[in-house]
Amino acid sequence: MITKRVMVKILVSVTVDDEKFTPEFMDEFREYLYPFDTLDDHICHLGQMEAHGLLGFGDTFIEGYGPMSRMGISTQQIEQEQEIEDC
């Protein structure tokens, strides 16, 4: 049996319509989903979802946001690197 550690880095571009992230939206999102206080919190979350392959193609419905187009959300993986480390 062999075990190795693999470092994976994925660079993701995330675009959102900042005007859609109103104080009312932010309050409701915090109340029902995650305690995000800033637009950057949402952008990081969406980037992680893209990196983990959780966003599909086209106008994917995202829990808490609705269809991506409604919030002006688009994501794109730009670059990926892998590095294997011996354990």
C-alpha positions as CSV (number, residue, x, y, z in Angstrom):
1,M,0.0,0.0,0.0
2,I,1.3,3.5,-0.8
3,T,0.2,6.8,0.6
4,K,1.1,10.2,-0.8
5,R,-0.1,13.7,-0.1
6,V,-1.2,15.8,-3.0
7,M,-1.4,19.6,-2.9
8,V,-4.0,20.9,-5.4
9,K,-4.2,24.6,-6.2
10,I,-7.1,25.8,-8.3
11,L,-7.4,29.5,-9.4
12,V,-11.0,30.5,-9.9
13,S,-12.4,33.7,-11.3
14,V,-15.7,34.7,-9.6
15,T,-17.9,37.5,-10.9
16,V,-21.0,38.7,-9.0
17,D,-23.4,41.6,-9.4
18,D,-22.6,43.5,-6.2
19,E,-25.8,45.5,-6.4
20,K,-27.8,42.2,-5.8
21,F,-26.1,41.7,-2.4
22,T,-28.3,44.2,-0.6
23,P,-28.3,44.5,3.2
24,E,-31.6,42.6,3.1
25,F,-30.1,39.7,1.1
26,M,-27.1,39.6,3.4
27,D,-29.3,39.5,6.6
28,E,-31.5,36.7,5.2
29,F,-28.5,34.7,4.0
30,R,-26.9,35.0,7.4
31,E,-30.1,34.0,9.1
32,Y,-30.7,30.8,7.1
33,L,-27.3,29.7,5.8
34,Y,-23.8,31.0,6.7
35,P,-22.6,33.9,8.8
36,F,-21.1,35.8,5.9
37,D,-20.6,39.5,6.7
38,T,-19.0,40.7,3.5
39,L,-19.2,40.3,-0.2
40,D,-15.7,38.8,-0.2
41,D,-17.1,36.0,2.1
42,H,-19.6,35.2,-0.6
43,I,-17.0,35.4,-3.4
44,C,-14.7,33.0,-1.5
45,H,-17.6,30.6,-0.9
46,L,-18.6,30.6,-4.6
47,G,-14.9,30.1,-5.6
48,Q,-14.7,27.1,-3.3
49,M,-17.9,25.6,-4.7
50,E,-16.5,26.0,-8.2
51,A,-13.1,24.5,-7.2
52,H,-14.9,21.5,-5.7
53,G,-17.0,21.0,-8.8
54,L,-20.3,21.8,-7.1
55,L,-21.4,24.3,-9.7
56,G,-22.8,22.9,-12.9
57,F,-22.9,24.3,-16.4
58,G,-25.2,27.1,-17.5
59,D,-27.6,28.8,-15.1
60,T,-27.1,26.5,-12.1
61,F,-29.3,26.9,-9.1
62,I,-27.3,27.6,-6.0
63,E,-28.8,27.2,-2.5
64,G,-29.3,30.6,-1.0
65,Y,-28.6,32.5,-4.2
66,G,-31.1,31.0,-6.7
67,P,-30.2,30.7,-10.4
68,M,-26.7,32.1,-11.0
69,S,-27.9,34.7,-13.4
70,R,-30.3,36.2,-10.9
71,M,-27.3,37.3,-8.8
72,G,-25.0,38.0,-11.7
73,I,-22.8,35.1,-10.6
74,S,-20.3,33.5,-13.0
75,T,-17.3,31.4,-12.2
76,Q,-14.4,29.9,-14.2
77,Q,-11.5,27.8,-13.4
78,I,-8.4,29.6,-14.7
79,E,-5.5,27.4,-13.6
80,Q,-4.8,24.2,-11.7
81,E,-1.6,22.8,-10.2
82,Q,-0.9,19.5,-8.5
83,E,2.2,18.6,-6.5
84,I,2.8,15.2,-4.9
85,E,4.6,15.1,-1.6
86,D,6.2,12.0,-0.1
87,C,4.8,11.1,3.3
